[in-house]
Amino acid sequence: MDDHDKTSLSSATLCTLPYLLFCLICSVTLIPTASISATLYSNETDRISLLDFKHRISYDPHGVLLNSWNDSVHHCDWPGVSCGRLHRRDELWLWSFLGRGWWEPYRSHRIGNLTFLRNVDLYGNGLHGQIPGEIGGLKYLGLSTNSFSGELVAVNLSSCVQLRELYLDRNGFQGKLPAGLAATLRKLQILSLGRNQLTGEIPAAFGNFSLLQALGLEYNHLEGSVPNQISQCWGLNKLSLGANNLTGTLSSAFFNITPITLFSVAGNKLQGTIPSHVGDTMPNLEEFYVGGNEFHGSIPTSLPNASKLQHIEVSLNNFVGKVPENIGKLKDLLFFNLELNLLGSNDQLAFITSLSNCSNLEMLSICGNRFEGKLPKTIANLSPKLTYLHLGNNKLFGTIPIGTKNLTSLIFLGLGNNQLSGIIPSEIGDLQTLQHLGLYRNQFSGKIPLTLFNLTSLFSLYLSFNSFDGNIPPNVGNLKNLNELSLSKNRFSGSIPQQVFDLPSLSIFLDLSYNLFTGPLPPTMSKLKTLNWLHISENKLSGKIPESIGDCLSLEELDMHANGFEGKIPPSLVSLKSLVR
């Protein structure tokens, strides 16, 4: 979920000012009209402090600070700076795309003279060094997406006792999580440390963050069990622990945190079951990520009772049994991933019919389970917003239902490795946004419908291991964006059309092996300059090996065996990783 990464709890998601690349907010106390000298002093102190900050920036590609922050104008008129009016909440805002800079730990920082500094956001500026200790009194500190490093114990946050929000994610911090943070930052509400290089265990003392609303530790190297004490943070609404090395079982108390909206422990080594009551005890759930662990048992039938759910990710576990047939109660469901479990058996596909009630569904995958039965006709009733549909690697049979053309937003359609049969319906050519079509390892037969070659956005086409026959029509040349083409293990016949070798994007692989193709290879094979993998073995091809094949310098694998070719492989290809003649 990176980039568009669903387990991340970064400032880009939670920051109330996500578009400010750099901001300092100084809340200044109201100054009486008579206190002119105090006002002048405060303004001068602010100006000097800002200039000091400017001098510590080593790279300012747009010249925002270098060219504009000078004595020619009042600092309140500097680009990115605005000063509040008297008798209102006075604020000083700075923002810029700084590029990179250095916070020097060995020098006194005049930034500390901004005594009313309350909020600092330096998101995405490539800053490194150490965080100065003079920034006490802050309520908000955002240093996400920079190059800060070292151990967090060295970060001087001891004076920030008023801190409510702390964003240090997407940096290079190392070492163990300091248990003392909870004792110092008693008012902390948001702690985001994801995407660093932190190690060790999650301190049990983190359960003492009594006001904590969001905890993000995802994408680190944390290990050990998740302390039960974390579940005592009853105000938690976001818990993101994904992509670590966490083990053990989760206390059932974690599934009783009523306010929680985002729950992510995906990509760990956690075991145990999901409590049957989870949909009732976590009624505010919007995102539920437990994929990539070792959970077992069944998917709770109560899950659809969490009526706000939009994302359900339970893939790569050992779940068994049925999918709740009333899953369609989740009217806002967008993402439903059941991949690579042990779910299903005969006639347990009723939930697909239920999902037709989810009018905003964008992603559905049941790939790699044990679902058996006829491919439901109700697939054609799924949301027209569906972009990803993967039903492969099960034991589905029957034909592709009429009405699939209703899925007008499909980008990915995967039906491979099932027991499907019949022909490819011509209406599949109406899926104009389709980029991936996988029908391999089934029992499809007949000719490829000409309408399929209307799919000009197609990137990958997998039709191997079926019983297709007939010629490959010249219309294949319409697939200008095709990068992967696999037609092996079928009964295609006739010559390989010249248009196949004219496809400008064909670069990953071309597999035409184990068919009945005849005739010579055209000399224009040289157009496949970026192709990595070419298999044309086990056909009835003949004639001389074109010398032009030697121009295909990106080839890593070439298999031409069991044909009637004459001649030698060009010397330029003798360094292939795999060559079979």
C-alpha positions, -999 to +999 in steps of 0.1 A: +000+000+000+038+025-014+037+040-027-005+043-031+011+015+005-019+006+027+000-003+059+019+030+060+011+055+088+031+084+074+028+121+077+016+122+041-015+104+054-020+119+088-005+154+085-031+181+085-008+200+061+002+173+036+012+197+008+036+218+028+071+206+020+085+227+048+067+247+075+075+262+108+045+275+128+053+299+156+023+307+178+031+340+194+014+354+225-007+385+221+014+417+226-001+448+241-001+479+219+022+497+243+049+470+242+065+484+210+101+476+221+091+440+230+075+436+195+106+450+178+128+427+198+107+397+190+106+405+153+144+410+152+149+377+171+127+359+146+146+374+116+180+364+129+167+329+138+153+325+103+185+337+086+205+312+108+182+284+096+188+296+060+226+294+064+223+257+075+207+246+043+234+233+020+212+230-011+183+252-022+176+242-059+149+268-064+167+296-047+137+303-025+159+311+006+191+321-011+176+348-034+147+361-014+155+358+023+175+390+028+174+425+043+158+441+013+123+434+026+108+427+060+110+390+069+072+388+071+072+395+033+097+367+025+083+340+002+066+314+023+065+336+054+034+353+068+031+369+102-001+370+121-018+403+129-020+418+164-048+405+186-052+373+166-034+340+167+000+352+155+017+326+133+049+325+112+048+300+083+078+290+062+077+265+034+101+256+006+115+228-014+149+228+002+165+197-015+188+188+013+204+204+043+223+197+075+213+202+111+246+206+129+247+190+164+278+208+176+266+244+172+240+264+190+208+267+171+192+302+169+160+284+160+157+279+197+152+316+200+118+312+184+105+306+218+069+303+208+076+276+182+049+250+185+048+231+152+076+221+129+071+202+096+102+195+075+087+168+054+106+156+023+136+179+023+165+155+024+178+168+057+203+149+077+224+152+108+208+153+143+177+169+156+186+200+177+176+199+213+166+236+213+132+228+198+115+221+231+079+232+237+067+217+204+033+202+199+040+189+164+073+176+149+072+163+114+105+151+099+092+124+076+110+115+044+144+129+052+178+113+057+181+115+095+199+085+110+214+072+142+197+057+172+165+072+185+180+073+220+203+100+207+174+121+195+169+150+220+132+149+226+134+151+264+123+188+264+093+182+241+070+173+269+041+190+252+045+170+220+012+156+205+024+144+171+058+130+162+065+119+126+100+104+120+090+078+094+109+073+061+143+081+075+174+059+084+170+056+122+185+025+136+188+006+169+161-003+194+130+016+202+136+036+234+112+026+261+117+059+278+097+077+251+065+068+269+077+084+301+088+116+285+061+122+259+030+116+280+008+138+259+017+120+226-012+112+204+005+102+171+038+083+169+050+074+134+083+056+131+076+034+100+101+027+072+133+030+092+158+004+102+147-001+138+154-035+155+146-053+187+113-057+204+084-033+208+088-020+244+059-030+267+062+006+281+046+018+249+014+007+265+018+038+288+010+062+260-024+067+275-035+093+249-021+075+219-044+075+188-020+063+161+011+041+163+031+034+131+061+010+133+057-006+098+086-016+075+113-020+101+131-050+115+112-054+147+109-088+163+094-107+192+058-106+202+035-076+202+032-066+239-003-070+253+002-036+270-003-019+236-039-030+237-044-008+268-041+023+246-079+024+244-079+055+223-060+039+194-077+043+160-047+034+139-023+006+146+003-002+118+029-029+126+032-045+091+063-057+074+084-066+104+095-099+119+069-101+147+060-135+160+037-152+185+000-146+189-020-115+194-039-110+226-076-111+221-077-077+237-063-062+204-096-071+188-116-053+214-102-018+207-135-001+198-122+031+182-098+014+158-102+022+121-069+009+107-055-024+120-024-037+101-001-065+112+005-078+076+038-093+066+050-107+099+051-143+113+021-140+137+000-171+145-033-179+161-069-172+150-090-141+145-117-140+172-152-147+159-165-115+174-141-091+157-168-075+135-188-066+166-160-055+189-143-033+163-173-016+147-153+013+133-129-008+113-122+007+078-089-012+069-081-047+081-047-061+071-035-094+085-021-109+052+013-126+051+013-143+085+005-178+098-031-172+110-054-202+108-091-210+115-120-194+096-127-159+085-151-146+112-187-146+102-191-114+122-167-095+099-195-080+078-209-064+109-181-039+108-201-019+083-175+007+076-149-018+062-133-008+029-101-028+028-098-065+038-064-082+033-062-117+046-039-133+019-010-157+025-023-174+057-038-207+065-075-197+067-100-225+059-137-229+053-162-205+039-161-169+032-191-152+049-220-153+025-232-119+037-200-101+029-221-079+005-234-061+036-202-040+034-215-014+010-183+006+011-159-024+004-132-014-021-105-041-016-110-078-008-079-101-010-082-138+000-052-150-020-031-181-011-051-196+017-069-229+021-104-215+017-133-231+000-144-265-013-174-275-034-201-250-040-188-223-017-189-193-041-221-177-029-202-148-015-193-137-050-230-132-057-233-112-024-204-090-035-225-077-064-240-054-037-207-037-032-210-010-058-176+005-052-155-027-052-122-022-071-102-053-062-112-090-057-088-119-055-095-155-044-064-168-063-046-199-049-073-215-027-095-246-029-127-232-044-145-256-066-176-253-087-190-236-117-178-201-124-208-180-112-227-160-137-230-133-111-194-123-118-209-102-145-229-083-118-198-071-099-191-035-096-183-017-129-155+000-109-137-033-105-101-030-118-085-062-105-102-097-106-081-128-099-098-161-097-069-183-108-054-214-092-086-230-080-108-257-094-134-236-112-152-250-142-177-240-168-175-212-193-167-175-190-201-160-183-218-138-208-219-102-194-183-100-184-182-070-207-200-051-179-168-050-160-157-020-180-129-008-157-110-041-156-072-038-159-063-073-146-083-105-153-068-137-141-086-170-146-056-192-151-050-227-137-086-238-134-108-262-153-126-237-174-137-247-210-155-234-240-144-205-262-133-170-253-165-149-257-161-122-283-174-096-259-140-097-241-129-073-267-151-047-250-128-045-220-108-016-235-089-009-203-076-045-199-038-047-195-034-083-183-054-114-195-045-147-180-064-178-193-035-203-191-038-239-180-075-245-186-095-264-212-104-236-236-107-244-273-116-229-306-100-199-323-090-166-307-118-141-314-107-113-336-122-089-310-095-098-286-070-079-308-090-047-301-074-047-266-048-021-275-039-015-238-029-051-233+004-056-216+004-094-209-015-121-227-013-157-214-032-184-233-008-213-229-018-249-220-052-250-236-066-264-268-068-233-290-064-239-327-063-220-360-040-193-373-027-163-354-043-134-374-024-104-386-045-083-362-021-093-335-002-063-347-028-041-330-014-050-296+012-023-296+017-023-259+022-060-255+052-069-234+046-106-227+029-131-251+026-168-242+007-191-266+026-224-259+010-258-256-019-253-279-027-263-315-020-231-333-010-237-370+001-219-401+030-195-403+039-171-375+027-138-387+052-111-394+032-087-372+043-107-341+079-097-347+068-061-353+054-056-319+074-026-306+069-033-268+076-071-268+105-073-244+100-098-216+091-130-234+076-146-265+066-182-261+052-200-291+065-234-283+046-267-286+023-258-314+020-267-351+035-236-366+051-241-400+073-222-425+104-201-420+112-173-395+112-139-411+145-119-414+127-090-396+132-109-363+159-083-357+131-059-346+129-077-313+159-058-300+147-057-264+133-092-261+147-113-232+132-147-237+122-165-270+109-200-271+097-214-305+106-251-298+085-282-307+069-268-339+073-276-376+093-245-385+119-248-411+144-230-433+176-212-424+181-195-391+179-158-400+212-140-394+192-110-382+184-129-350+219-119-340+207-083-337+185-094-308+212-085-283+189-084-252+181-122-256+190-142-225+171-174-234+166-189-268+150-223-274+145-235-310+148-272-306+126-298-323+121-279-356+136-283-390+160-253-390+193-252-409+224-232-403+242-218-372+233-195-344+250-161-350+282-156-330+267-126-313+244-149-294+268-174-281+268-158-247+232-166-240+224-178-205+203-206-220+205-218-256+187-249-269+188-257-307 
